[in-house]
Amino acid sequence: MSQGSDVDAAARLRDWRPRARRLVPGLLVALIVALAATFVSEHYGGPKFLYALLMGMSLHFLSEDARCGPGIEFAARQLVRLGVALLGARIAFGDVLALGGSGVAWLAAAVALTIGFGLAMARALGLPARFGLISGGATGICGISAALAISSALPRDGRTEQQTLMTAIGVAALSTAAMVLYPLVANVLQLDARLAGLFLGGAIHDVAQVVGAGAIMSPEVARSATLVKMFRVAMLVPVVLCVALAFRSQRPAPAAGAPRQRGPGLLPGFLLAFIALVLLNSLGAIAAPLQSAAAGVSAWALVVAIAALGVKTSFEKIVRLGWRPIALLVSETLFIALFMLLAVWWQARG
């Protein structure tokens, strides 16, 4: 019995090595793009995700190279799952309770209504419903991370990848603009730290820009905004679960004569890992250094994944999408900003 197990292990090892070698060239391309984007961001400012996207798109020709293709595909689809899963190490149930029942209700409504608005606007603009779902989820939850997570729960489709990339470019640019403009709005309205954090954390797409916008105002606002944002990140779980259930019947059936594969689970594996890390963090089982390490690995995995997604997509194809995707993303951004201002007004009355 033991000898048979050793033989199986050796066979698996032999199969794994050539697969790993096939992935290396493409992974190196995505990693180099991610390093370059991070360098530019740290030395000259600006969002590294947006730099990674644009730099990756300039190397689109490498996606058609047989040596680079497998590694680029792996980075675009698998590393994002690692990055999203590790976000769970930063969330605890105590953080959610600190928001209070009213705050939780407003934020949950913001996520749900923004996704619904995205679907309605996509239909009004003549765009696919999936585009409205991905862009609405990205705007309502946590920007690029949410776009990639929702997209990974959908059946594979070339158009879905284009829509995901367009969403990622749009939310990166709009998040950066919001990081600069929304603190000015909060100052004009004379919001205190709690209400300013509710507005910034509830209306800005990406986590990094939320922290940056809060820091522009004060450390207290930054802490409040980050707490609000972490609740929106936690909304990935019910949203991706609903997406997985809604599209489960649309996954392609195996071809005739092909071996039957195990069907997808109720939740994607990366989301189960996300939930497990939230539970562990809520129990205090994840020390602060491990949380920081998980956040660092998550950020790198996501920037490498978005670089690979950029390499896979042609700028010409993005331009062909026209003005309607831009109108969709801008309208979703304005919708959630106005909704969170309504939430702030309601909270101020109380």
GIBEL-V75939 format. One record per pair of residues at least 24 apart in sequence whose C-alpha atoms are under 6 Angstrom apart, sorted by the first residue. I is the first residue (numbers start at 1). J is the second residue. Records with the same first field share a line. If there is no record, write none. Layout:
# GIBEL-V75939
I=J ; J
This chain:
# GIBEL-V75939
23=70 ; 71
25=68
26=68 ; 71 ; 72
27=71 ; 72
30=304 ; 307 ; 308
31=304
34=303 ; 304
49=303
50=172
52=307
53=307 ; 310
56=307 ; 310 ; 311
57=310 ; 311
59=311
60=311 ; 312 ; 314
63=312
72=308
75=305 ; 308
76=305 ; 308 ; 309
79=301 ; 305
80=302 ; 305
81=270
83=298 ; 301 ; 302
85=270 ; 273 ; 274
86=294 ; 298
88=274 ; 277 ; 278
89=277 ; 278 ; 281 ; 291
91=278
92=278 ; 281 ; 282
93=282
111=140
114=140
131=163
135=167
139=205
141=232 ; 233
142=205 ; 206 ; 233
143=171 ; 205 ; 206
144=168
150=240
153=244
155=251
175=204 ; 205
179=209 ; 213
193=221
195=344
197=221 ; 224 ; 225
198=225
199=340
200=225
201=225 ; 228 ; 229
203=336 ; 337
241=267
